[in-house]
Amino acid sequence: MKDIAQRAGVSESAVSFALNDRPGVSEVTRDRVRRVAEQLGWRPSTAARALSGEGAATVGLVVARPAATLGVDSFFLQLISGIQEVLAERQLGLLFQVVEDVRAECAVYRRWWAEHRVDGVLVVDPRTDDPRPELLDELGLPGVVIGGLPDTHPNLSQVRADDAGAMAAVVGRLYELGHRRVVHIAGLDSLAHTDRRIRSLRAEADRRGLTGVRSVTTDYSDTEGAAVTRRVLAGAAAPTALVYDNDVMAAAGAAVVAGLGLSVPGDVSIVSWEDSVLCRMVHPWLTALSRDTIAFGRLAARELTALLDGGAARSVPMPLPRLIERESTAAPPLTRA
C-alpha cells in the first residue's frame, strides 16, 4: 500500500479507501489508485479481508473417508476437477482436508468458521443420520450438499443424484437379460446414497418377486470388494450378476471371478456403478453407469458461488446416469439358447 500511495501521489489511507470501495476519495483518485495497483500486480490479502469481515475468497471441502480408499477412487478426482474449474474462473481458492470421520469434519467446520478461513463449503457423502447440515445452519455457513439430503436447510443448496432411479435401471436391465440372483456389493453403510441404492434394489426385487437379490456393504476398497466377491460366489445359490458401487471394486471382482476359474459374463455378469478408464482396461470391458462427474463438480461449485452472491438455497437434480453395456453383461447360463 505504501508503494501504491507513493506512485499515485496519495496517502495510504486513500489507497485503502480506494481499493476497498469505501467512501472518502473521489472517483478520479479511486481510478488512479486502481490503475497503479494493477501495474504493480497488487492482489487483495485474503487474511486481511477475513479480519475486516470482507470474506476469505476461499471455499472449503472436507472428505471424511480413509485416505487409503480415497486415493483409488476416480470419482473424487473428477469431482474436484470440475469444482476447481469454476472456482478458478471466480478467482476463489479451495481449502481441502481429509479426516477420519464426520465428527472430525464438524470440528474442521467450527475451526474454519471461527478463523474466517472460508466463505462457504462443499459437503460430500451425505449420511443417513447427518449432523453437518444442522451445524452449518447453526454457524450460518453457506454450503452445497453433493448427493442430496432427505430434507431442506435454509443455508444449504443440494445437487441431487438419482441413485434410486439408476439402481432401478440396472436391475431392470439385468432382469430383462434373465438374471434372478443379483448381489449388490455396496459402499459404506452410513452413506445416504448407499441407503438409497439398497432400498431401490429391494423395491425392484419385491416388485418382480425376486428372492435371490441382496446388498453387502464394504469400505469401497478393492480389498473388501474382492473378499466379498469371493464369499458370495462360494455360497449356496451363487449370484449370476454382481453390481459394484465403484469401478475399483468391479475390476477387483472381475479378477476374482477369473481366479476362481469362472468367466465374465459366461458364469457371472458384472456392472460397475462408476464408469472410468479402468472399466476399459480390464478384460472383458465392464458394463457401467456413466455420468459426467466433472459436470457434477462444476454444478456444485456454481451453486455455491450463487449462494455467496446472495442467492437462495435450492435443490438441483443431476441427469440420470446412462447404462453403457459392454462385454461384462449377458444372459445367465441357464437362459441361453
C-alpha positions as CSV (number, residue, x, y, z in Angstrom):
1,M,0.0,0.0,0.0
2,K,2.9,2.3,0.7
3,D,4.3,1.7,-2.8
4,I,0.9,2.4,-4.4
5,A,0.5,5.6,-2.3
6,Q,3.9,6.9,-3.3
7,R,3.4,6.2,-7.0
8,A,-0.2,7.5,-7.1
9,G,0.7,10.6,-5.0
10,V,-1.9,10.0,-2.3
11,S,-2.0,8.9,1.3
12,E,-2.0,5.3,2.4
13,S,-5.5,5.8,3.9
14,A,-6.7,7.0,0.5
15,V,-5.3,3.8,-1.1
16,S,-7.2,1.7,1.5
17,F,-10.4,3.6,0.8
18,A,-10.0,3.2,-3.0
19,L,-9.1,-0.5,-3.1
20,N,-11.8,-1.5,-0.6
21,D,-14.6,0.5,-2.4
22,R,-15.2,2.8,0.6
23,P,-16.2,6.4,0.6
24,G,-13.6,9.1,1.4
25,V,-11.9,9.5,-2.0
26,S,-13.1,10.9,-5.3
27,E,-13.7,8.7,-8.3
28,V,-10.7,10.2,-10.1
29,T,-8.5,9.2,-7.2
30,R,-10.1,5.8,-6.9
31,D,-9.4,5.1,-10.6
32,R,-5.8,6.3,-10.4
33,V,-5.1,4.2,-7.4
34,R,-6.6,1.1,-9.0
35,R,-4.5,1.6,-12.2
36,V,-1.3,1.9,-10.1
37,A,-2.3,-1.2,-8.1
38,E,-2.8,-3.2,-11.3
39,Q,0.5,-2.0,-12.7
40,L,2.3,-3.2,-9.5
41,G,0.5,-6.6,-9.6
42,W,-1.3,-6.0,-6.3
43,R,-3.9,-8.6,-5.1
44,P,-6.1,-8.4,-2.0
45,S,-4.8,-10.3,1.0
46,T,-7.3,-13.0,2.0
47,A,-6.1,-12.8,5.6
48,A,-6.7,-9.1,5.7
49,R,-10.1,-9.5,4.1
50,A,-11.1,-12.1,6.7
51,L,-10.0,-9.8,9.6
52,S,-12.1,-6.9,8.1
53,G,-15.1,-9.2,7.6
54,E,-15.0,-9.0,3.8
55,G,-14.6,-12.7,3.2
56,A,-11.8,-15.2,2.6
57,A,-12.1,-15.7,-1.1
58,T,-11.9,-19.4,-0.3
59,V,-14.3,-22.3,-0.1
60,G,-13.7,-25.5,1.8
61,L,-14.1,-29.2,1.1
62,V,-13.6,-31.9,3.8
63,V,-13.7,-35.6,3.0
64,A,-14.3,-38.0,5.9
65,R,-13.0,-41.2,4.4
66,P,-9.9,-43.3,5.0
67,A,-7.1,-41.8,2.9
68,A,-6.2,-45.3,1.6
69,T,-9.6,-45.8,-0.1
70,L,-9.9,-42.2,-1.2
71,G,-6.7,-42.5,-3.2
72,V,-8.0,-45.1,-5.6
73,D,-11.5,-43.5,-6.1
74,S,-11.7,-41.8,-9.5
75,F,-15.0,-40.1,-8.6
76,F,-13.4,-37.6,-6.2
77,L,-10.6,-36.7,-8.6
78,Q,-13.1,-35.9,-11.4
79,L,-15.4,-34.1,-9.0
80,I,-12.6,-31.8,-7.7
81,S,-11.5,-31.1,-11.2
82,G,-15.0,-29.8,-12.1
83,I,-15.1,-27.8,-8.8
84,Q,-11.7,-26.2,-9.5
85,E,-12.7,-25.1,-13.0
86,V,-15.5,-22.9,-11.6
87,L,-13.5,-21.6,-8.6
88,A,-10.6,-20.6,-10.9
89,E,-13.0,-18.6,-13.1
90,R,-14.1,-16.7,-9.9
91,Q,-10.5,-16.5,-8.5
92,L,-11.6,-18.4,-5.5
93,G,-9.3,-20.8,-3.6
94,L,-10.1,-24.3,-2.5
95,L,-9.2,-25.4,1.0
96,F,-9.2,-29.2,1.1
97,Q,-8.8,-31.6,4.0
98,V,-9.2,-35.3,4.6
99,V,-10.3,-36.5,8.1
100,E,-11.1,-39.8,9.6
101,D,-14.8,-39.3,10.4
102,V,-17.8,-36.9,10.4
103,R,-17.0,-35.8,14.0
104,A,-13.6,-34.6,12.9
105,E,-15.2,-33.0,9.9
106,C,-17.6,-31.0,12.1
107,A,-14.6,-29.8,14.2
108,V,-12.9,-28.6,11.0
109,Y,-16.0,-26.5,10.1
110,R,-16.1,-25.0,13.5
111,R,-12.5,-24.0,13.3
112,W,-12.8,-22.6,9.8
113,W,-15.8,-20.6,10.8
114,A,-14.1,-19.2,13.9
115,E,-10.9,-18.3,12.0
116,H,-12.9,-16.9,8.9
117,R,-10.9,-19.3,6.7
118,V,-13.7,-20.0,4.2
119,D,-16.8,-18.2,2.8
120,G,-18.7,-21.5,2.2
121,V,-18.3,-25.2,2.0
122,L,-19.0,-28.1,-0.3
123,V,-20.3,-31.1,1.6
124,V,-19.9,-34.7,0.2
125,D,-21.1,-38.1,1.2
126,P,-24.4,-37.2,2.9
127,R,-25.1,-39.5,5.8
128,T,-28.4,-41.2,6.8
129,D,-28.1,-39.6,10.2
130,D,-26.1,-36.4,9.4
131,P,-25.1,-33.8,11.9
132,R,-23.4,-31.5,9.4
133,P,-26.5,-29.6,8.0
134,E,-27.7,-28.6,11.4
135,L,-24.1,-27.5,12.3
136,L,-23.8,-25.4,9.2
137,D,-27.2,-23.9,9.8
138,E,-26.1,-23.0,13.3
139,L,-22.9,-21.4,12.1
140,G,-24.6,-19.6,9.2
141,L,-22.0,-21.0,6.9
142,P,-23.3,-21.4,3.3
143,G,-22.9,-24.8,1.7
144,V,-23.8,-27.1,-1.1
145,V,-24.5,-30.8,-0.4
146,I,-23.3,-33.0,-3.2
147,G,-25.6,-36.0,-3.4
148,G,-28.7,-34.9,-1.7
149,L,-30.3,-35.0,1.8
150,P,-33.8,-36.2,2.8
151,D,-34.9,-32.6,3.8
152,T,-34.0,-28.9,3.2
153,H,-31.9,-26.5,5.2
154,P,-32.0,-22.7,4.9
155,N,-28.3,-22.1,4.1
156,L,-27.7,-25.3,2.1
157,S,-28.3,-26.0,-1.6
158,Q,-28.3,-29.5,-2.8
159,V,-27.1,-31.1,-6.0
160,R,-29.0,-34.4,-6.1
161,A,-28.1,-37.6,-7.7
162,D,-31.0,-40.1,-8.6
163,D,-29.5,-43.2,-7.0
164,A,-32.8,-44.9,-6.8
165,G,-33.6,-44.3,-10.5
166,A,-30.2,-45.5,-11.5
167,M,-30.4,-48.7,-9.5
168,A,-33.9,-49.4,-10.9
169,A,-32.5,-49.1,-14.4
170,V,-29.6,-51.5,-13.6
171,V,-32.0,-54.1,-12.0
172,G,-34.5,-53.7,-14.9
173,R,-31.8,-54.4,-17.5
174,L,-30.4,-57.4,-15.6
175,Y,-33.9,-58.8,-15.2
176,E,-34.5,-58.4,-19.0
177,L,-31.4,-60.4,-19.6
178,G,-32.8,-63.2,-17.4
179,H,-30.9,-62.7,-14.1
180,R,-32.8,-63.6,-11.0
181,R,-29.9,-63.8,-8.4
182,V,-28.2,-60.4,-8.1
183,V,-25.8,-59.2,-5.4
184,H,-25.1,-55.5,-4.9
185,I,-21.6,-55.0,-3.5
186,A,-22.2,-51.6,-1.9
187,G,-20.1,-48.9,-0.3
188,L,-20.2,-47.6,3.2
189,D,-23.5,-48.4,5.0
190,S,-23.6,-45.0,6.7
191,L,-23.9,-43.0,3.5
192,A,-27.3,-41.8,2.3
193,H,-26.6,-42.8,-1.3
194,T,-25.8,-46.3,-0.2
195,D,-29.1,-46.5,1.6
196,R,-31.0,-45.2,-1.4
197,R,-29.4,-47.8,-3.7
198,I,-30.1,-50.6,-1.2
199,R,-33.7,-49.5,-0.8
200,S,-34.2,-49.2,-4.5
201,L,-32.7,-52.7,-5.1
202,R,-35.1,-54.2,-2.5
203,A,-38.1,-52.4,-4.0
204,E,-37.3,-53.6,-7.5
205,A,-36.7,-57.1,-6.3
206,D,-40.1,-57.1,-4.4
207,R,-41.9,-55.7,-7.4
208,R,-40.6,-58.6,-9.6
209,G,-40.9,-61.3,-7.0
210,L,-37.1,-61.9,-6.8
211,T,-35.8,-63.5,-3.6
212,G,-32.2,-64.0,-4.6
213,V,-31.3,-60.3,-4.5
214,R,-29.4,-58.6,-1.7
215,S,-26.8,-56.0,-0.9
216,V,-23.5,-56.4,1.0
217,T,-21.7,-53.2,2.3
218,T,-18.0,-52.6,2.1
219,D,-15.5,-49.7,2.6
220,Y,-15.2,-49.2,-1.2
221,S,-11.7,-50.7,-1.4
222,D,-10.5,-53.2,-3.9
223,T,-9.6,-55.5,-1.0
224,E,-13.1,-55.7,0.5
225,G,-14.6,-55.8,-2.9
226,A,-12.6,-58.8,-3.8
227,A,-13.2,-60.5,-0.4
228,V,-17.0,-60.1,-0.7
229,T,-17.0,-61.3,-4.3
230,R,-15.1,-64.5,-3.3
231,R,-17.5,-65.1,-0.4
232,V,-20.8,-64.6,-2.3
233,L,-19.6,-66.8,-5.3
234,A,-18.6,-69.6,-2.9
235,G,-22.0,-69.6,-1.2
236,A,-25.1,-71.6,-2.0
237,A,-27.2,-70.2,-4.9
238,A,-24.4,-68.0,-6.1
239,P,-25.5,-64.9,-7.9
240,T,-25.4,-64.7,-11.7
241,A,-24.9,-60.9,-11.6
242,L,-22.8,-58.6,-9.4
243,V,-23.4,-54.8,-9.2
244,Y,-20.5,-52.9,-7.6
245,D,-20.7,-49.4,-6.2
246,N,-17.5,-48.2,-7.8
247,D,-15.1,-49.1,-10.6
248,V,-12.2,-50.2,-8.4
249,M,-14.3,-52.9,-6.7
250,A,-15.8,-54.0,-10.0
251,A,-12.3,-54.5,-11.5
252,A,-11.2,-56.4,-8.4
253,G,-14.3,-58.6,-8.6
254,A,-13.6,-59.4,-12.3
255,A,-10.1,-60.6,-11.2
256,V,-11.6,-62.8,-8.5
257,V,-14.0,-64.4,-10.9
258,A,-11.2,-65.3,-13.3
259,G,-9.1,-66.6,-10.3
260,L,-12.0,-68.9,-9.4
261,G,-11.9,-70.5,-12.9
262,L,-15.2,-68.8,-13.9
263,S,-15.8,-66.4,-16.7
264,V,-17.3,-63.0,-17.2
265,P,-20.0,-62.9,-18.5
266,G,-20.2,-66.6,-19.1
267,D,-20.8,-67.5,-15.5
268,V,-21.5,-64.1,-13.9
269,S,-22.3,-60.7,-15.2
270,I,-20.6,-57.6,-13.7
271,V,-21.9,-54.0,-13.6
272,S,-19.9,-51.0,-12.2
273,W,-21.7,-48.1,-10.8
274,E,-19.0,-45.6,-11.9
275,D,-17.6,-45.6,-15.4
276,S,-13.9,-44.8,-15.8
277,V,-10.9,-45.7,-17.9
278,L,-10.4,-48.6,-15.5
279,C,-13.6,-50.2,-16.8
280,R,-11.9,-50.3,-20.3
281,M,-8.6,-51.6,-19.0
282,V,-9.8,-55.0,-17.7
283,H,-10.9,-58.0,-19.8
284,P,-13.7,-58.1,-20.6
285,W,-14.6,-54.4,-20.7
286,L,-17.1,-53.6,-17.9
287,T,-20.7,-52.5,-18.3
288,A,-21.0,-49.3,-16.3
289,L,-23.3,-46.5,-15.2
290,S,-21.9,-43.4,-16.8
291,R,-22.4,-39.8,-15.6
292,D,-20.4,-36.6,-16.1
293,T,-18.7,-36.3,-12.8
294,I,-16.7,-33.3,-13.8
295,A,-20.0,-31.6,-14.7
296,F,-21.3,-32.7,-11.3
297,G,-18.4,-30.8,-9.7
298,R,-19.0,-27.7,-11.9
299,L,-22.7,-27.6,-10.9
300,A,-21.9,-27.9,-7.2
301,A,-19.4,-25.1,-7.4
302,R,-21.7,-22.8,-9.3
303,E,-24.5,-23.4,-6.8
304,L,-22.1,-22.4,-4.0
305,T,-20.9,-19.2,-5.8
306,A,-24.6,-18.4,-6.3
307,L,-25.2,-18.7,-2.5
308,L,-22.1,-16.5,-1.9
309,D,-23.6,-13.9,-4.3
310,G,-26.7,-13.8,-2.2
311,G,-28.9,-16.3,-4.0
312,A,-31.4,-18.5,-2.2
313,A,-30.7,-22.1,-1.3
314,R,-32.2,-24.6,-3.7
315,S,-32.2,-28.3,-4.8
316,V,-30.9,-29.1,-8.3
317,P,-31.2,-32.6,-9.8
318,M,-28.4,-34.2,-11.9
319,P,-29.4,-36.2,-15.0
320,L,-30.0,-39.9,-14.6
321,P,-26.7,-41.9,-15.3
322,R,-26.7,-43.8,-18.6
323,L,-26.0,-47.6,-18.5
324,I,-23.3,-48.3,-21.1
325,E,-23.4,-52.0,-21.9
326,R,-20.1,-53.6,-22.7
327,E,-18.8,-57.2,-22.7
328,S,-19.3,-58.0,-19.0
329,T,-23.0,-58.5,-19.1
330,A,-25.1,-61.1,-20.9
331,A,-27.9,-63.6,-20.2
332,P,-27.1,-66.1,-17.4
333,P,-26.0,-69.6,-18.4
334,L,-29.4,-71.4,-17.9
335,T,-31.3,-68.9,-20.1
336,R,-29.0,-69.1,-23.1
337,A,-30.1,-71.0,-26.2
